[in-house]
Amino acid sequence: MRGDGYPNAVNTVRLLRRNGQWDVRDHADWLPDETRLWQLVRGRLLPRLSLMLRLGAGGFVQAVGLCATFKRGDVAYLPYPAPLTLWWLSMIPARWRPYCMADAYVSLWDSMFRDRGNGNSKGVLSRVVRFFEGRALRAADLVLVDTEANKRQMISDFSLSPGQVRSLPLAIDEQLFLGPPVAARTGALRVLFVGTLVPLHGVEVVLAASDKLASIEGIEILLVGDGQQGGLVEDFISKGAPANFRWVREWRSMSSIAREIEAADICLGVFGGAGKASRVLPFKLYYALAAGKAVVTQADYALPADRPPLPAIFLTSAGNDDAAEELVRVIMALAADADARSTLGAEARIYFERQLSAEVIEREWRDILDRVGE
């Protein structure tokens, strides 16, 4: 997977290539940028079958290619969704395949059944997908995830050994966001929420807060994105959305998202409460931190290993009307205190550079590959 929706693998390959110690050869069967895995469970039957065939056959071809071309001592990095290749590799004795590192920052089974609620999470299809992903990931020498909470969940869900899983930051095209700090804007305070509108984002909290801010002058709320819960936003607008609320529904390029973040005063994170929302650090928070923006997100969140807490304002309420009330209070407090917003933004940029940047990820990979070499 690649494109603006799945930036981790292509950016990881890019930063690995800039290190002269490693000979990086790209054999990946990259899918078209517009491909989305949720298309497997929604939409017209023929495109779904076509994508399934492409994924299954592509994984087989990748597995055969790995075993045919890699030499002893080589390392294979399998981009997301790695299980589609690992499934075939799991049928080959370990001595005949390369050392495999699987990009598994999002579990296929978790996303399809537990998170998005596509059918019975304990039904036959769910059990089949879980078995498939578990067997595939157990064939990897190292499974890469984005947070320690996801590491624990992967170990529990798929019976992986603790030493088989490692958390490290996701890779983004940080140059889009690391420009010089933007001078304070004049006019209304802009609050930005970017997301794919899946349950973990907690868009209902943002909509409820927007409704409560309808009568407050000098604050505008911009929501960018679409997805599973787009109907909630449609209903909100059809019932008379506030004049200071705007929804940009079409898919935006990463450069366009970067411009929206640059123009924002406050960037909102996730408000989905417990579950997957508490186990991730979504890409949009990487973007906001890199851009040096004041961030507001829920208090229950996760980080890669050995990272200090985020410089952000946290909501202690989770996914309900209390959270909306708390979000309104936070936004109004930040609207009245430009110095607090500036301080938060400066701390965010420093945090990104020291804890999540490409330089940090490269150090993590150097450590991984040194251990593999040993």
Salt bridges, closest charged atoms under 4 A:
ASP23 OD2 - ARG25 NE 2.88
ASP29 OD1 - ARG54 NH2 2.95
ASP33 OD1 - ARG2 NE 3.04
ASP110 OD1 - ARG114 NE 2.88
ASP110 OD2 - ARG279 NH2 2.46
ASP115 OD2 - LYS276 NZ 3.74
ASP157 OD2 - ARG114 NH2 2.55
ASP157 OD1 - ARG130 NH2 3.88
GLU220 OE2 - ARG190 NE 2.79
ASP226 OD2 - ARG249 NE 2.85
GLU234 OE2 - ARG249 NH1 2.50
GLU250 OE2 - ARG252 NE 3.49
GLU260 OE2 - ARG252 NH1 3.02
ASP265 OD2 - ARG185 NH2 2.83
ASP321 OD1 - LYS212 NZ 3.48
GLU325 OE2 - LYS212 NZ 3.35
GLU359 OE2 - ARG363 NH1 3.66
GLU362 OE1 - ARG18 NE 3.05
GLU362 OE2 - ARG366 NH2 3.42
GLU364 OE1 - ARG166 NH2 2.81
GLU364 OE2 - ARG307 NH1 3.02
ASP367 OD2 - ARG166 NH1 2.85
ASP367 OD2 - ARG371 NE 2.86
